[in-house]
Amino acid sequence: MVARYTVDILSFDEWYLVPFFEKMFNHSLTIKDLWNQFNEHRLVFPIATTLLMGRLTGWNLQYETALGVLFGLGIFISLIYLLKGENKYFKKYSIYLIFPTISFLVFSFNQFENWLWGIQKLIFMNLLSVTLGIILLTRFSITWRSVLLAAIFGIVATYSFASGLLYWPIALALFYLHPKIAKGLKIKWVTLWITISLLALLSYFIGYSKPPYDPPIPMTLALKHPVEYTKYALMLLGSPLEIIHRDRAVIIATLGLITYFYLVYRLFKAKLANTTLVLSQLALSSYAIANCLVTAAGRIGLGLPSRPASRYVTIPEVFWTATVVLLFLNINMSAKNKIVTIFTTCAIALITVLSINSSIQGTKVALNRYTFLSDVRSGLLQSNSLDNQLRLWGYIYPRANANGLKQVTNITQLNKDLYTLVKHRLSIFRN
């Protein structure tokens, strides 16, 4: 699907990376350039990866989207590896039975923007790093090496996408709750982790400034509009199972949360809540929920959208993979209770069906995106009219305030960026 629908032409946010290429080829690129803010984010690792691949491939976006697929594969393998190590909890029904459902969720095409937009590989980099870090911190035994590796993955997650900041407190809770760490050693790990976390957070916020959105989006806006904020967060959480209709996504998320907290209650009652299996799933789902809450607070100022955005789907999907795992664990716990078995089986089946349907929904929207970008690319390659080319570039170039007018293409900056692409033979200007 990615090979079929990827269009090799820069669009929107990818244009902001052009000056990095100019600096790279002029040998003036510095660590500070990579570290600088990109809206709320510091995209050190995604930009560095794009520059490396761009130099090797002439900035062929098909290679970038292929890399995103590899990161997605890494997420899937990591989740499967985690579950296979916990076979002792699935003696009645094999854990292999839910691998297809997890696959449908992880590889769903409802997140087509992240699959097809080269720059959006940063989401997969972030989630893969968080998943690997949580796996390391929920192993049966924790060593200095696993702690340091988990910290490295945290740094990659943080400097790939702003949501990575949420990883540090969640990981800290894992140290506190881990059932196999002795009390004396636990104090050492917690102290070390707090120190690393503070260094990571301080480095992130040195020189940080709030992005100048128009209209402004104060975080306190969520408190002034609690109903809209709650709907926004629920819509994000439900988006992996419904990408077209906002209200359906809200309803699905509400039912999912009720089921999730009921399962957590049952696990606490059965004294399984502090097992490494459950802790890993609680950590992943907490990361997804927290991401939805923060994203909703940061975007509510733009208004409640009519439908979920595809680029926000990937991280919430681990909430649903965790819910599926907890549902399946519940079946194994209550194998003799036919009512519970039927209910949980139906719940897993429903999640699977909704995930497949949402993937189909995403495919239909992705086709529109593909057609639009393909037409623009073909027009640019075939047109000899300067006015027509400027019009086509304007469709995919990020709008800016030019000559005092809002939402007008900055022709001066566009010409500068095009000169860089032509001079270094990048994107559609490569050999």
Sequence and secondary structure as in RCSB ss.txt:
>XXXX:A:sequence
MVARYTVDILSFDEWYLVPFFEKMFNHSLTIKDLWNQFNEHRLVFPIATTLLMGRLTGWNLQYETALGVLFGLGI
FISLIYLLKGENKYFKKYSIYLIFPTISFLVFSFNQFENWLWGIQKLIFMNLLSVTLGIILLTRFSITWRSVLLA
AIFGIVATYSFASGLLYWPIALALFYLHPKIAKGLKIKWVTLWITISLLALLSYFIGYSKPPYDPPIPMTLALKH
PVEYTKYALMLLGSPLEIIHRDRAVIIATLGLITYFYLVYRLFKAKLANTTLVLSQLALSSYAIANCLVTAAGRI
GLGLPSRPASRYVTIPEVFWTATVVLLFLNINMSAKNKIVTIFTTCAIALITVLSINSSIQGTKVALNRYTFLSD
VRSGLLQSNSLDNQLRLWGYIYPRANANGLKQVTNITQLNKDLYTLVKHRLSIFRN
>XXXX:A:secstr
 HHHH   S  GGGGGGHHHHHHHHTT   HHHHHS BTTB  HHHHHHHHHHHHHHTS HHHHHHHHHHHHHHH
HHHHHHHHHTTGGG SSS GGGGHHHHHHHHT GGGHHHHH GGGHHHHHHHHHHHHHHHHHTSSS  HHHHHHH
HHHHHHHHTT GGGGGHHHHHHHHHHH TTS HHHHHHHHHHHHHHHHHHHHHHHTT      SS   TTHHHHS
HHHHHHHHHHHHHGGG SS HHHHHHHHHHHHHHHHHHHHHHHHTT TTSHHHHHHHHHHHHHHHHHHHHHHHHG
GG   SS  GGGSTTTHHHHHHHHHHHHHHHHHTTT HHHHHHHHHHHHHHHHHHHHHHHHHHHHHHHHHHHHHH
HHHHHHH   HHHHHHHHHHHS  EEETTEEEE  HHHHHHHHHHHHHTT GGG  
